[in-house]
Amino acid sequence: MRTDINNWVTLNVPEVCTIYSKIPVTWCIAGGWALDLYVGKQSREHDDVDLIILREEQLTTFQYLSKDWTLYKAENGKLDRWEEGEFLAVTNDIWVSKDSNSPWAFQIMLIDSNHDSWIYGREKSIRRPMADIIAKTKEGIPYLKPEIQLLYKGGSLKIREKDHNDFLNVLPLLEPQSKEWLKASLQTQFPEGHVWMEYIENNN
């Protein structure tokens, strides 16, 4: 088990893309970087680079990455080695470093899917065709569509300041249908209301 959670020397987006372009799985950049790739410029400092893969393709990812990297599963505040052949049924977060003494380099998020649909883990009735969750920059970098990334940011129990700022930065640039999808999804997850609703309604 490792406890050095702040020991990050993160790779940049092109470096992560170079690594993953050789792995035959569905993947894309996520987190704050996904929003910046949509906007077309870096809006703030980022602590790390996150990417998303399908849970069902995790063992292929392990097979390729474990040749050069050490992988840890982050769960319940602990970081334990991800062992070969171990299928992670509930863990959603993988931290990657060169070896057990090296800084963390990037982070992998596992997402669920059913046939050809992405499933939102916090509210499983929210789904979307897999073909409609990833966009690409003109350079070909795949990233999670902004309305979906904002749902992840706004759907946590406590919205961090940086996530709220990301929302305010990206909202005016969203397509109308993306705003409507985000609004509908937040209403589904939070039928009692959500702090972002008024912002979305006032930005139409």
Buried (B, 14 or more C-beta within 10 A) or exposed (E): EBEEEEEBEBBEBEEBBEBBEEBEBBBBBBBBBBBBBBBEEEBEEBEBBBBBBBBBBBBBBBEBBBEEBBBBBBBEEEBEEBEEEBEBEEBBBBBBBEEEEEEBBBBBBBBBBEEEBBBBBEBEEBBBEBEEBBBEEEEEBBBBBBBBBBBBBBBEEEBEEBBBEBBEBBBEEBEEEBBBBBBEBBEEBBEEEBEBBEBBEEEE
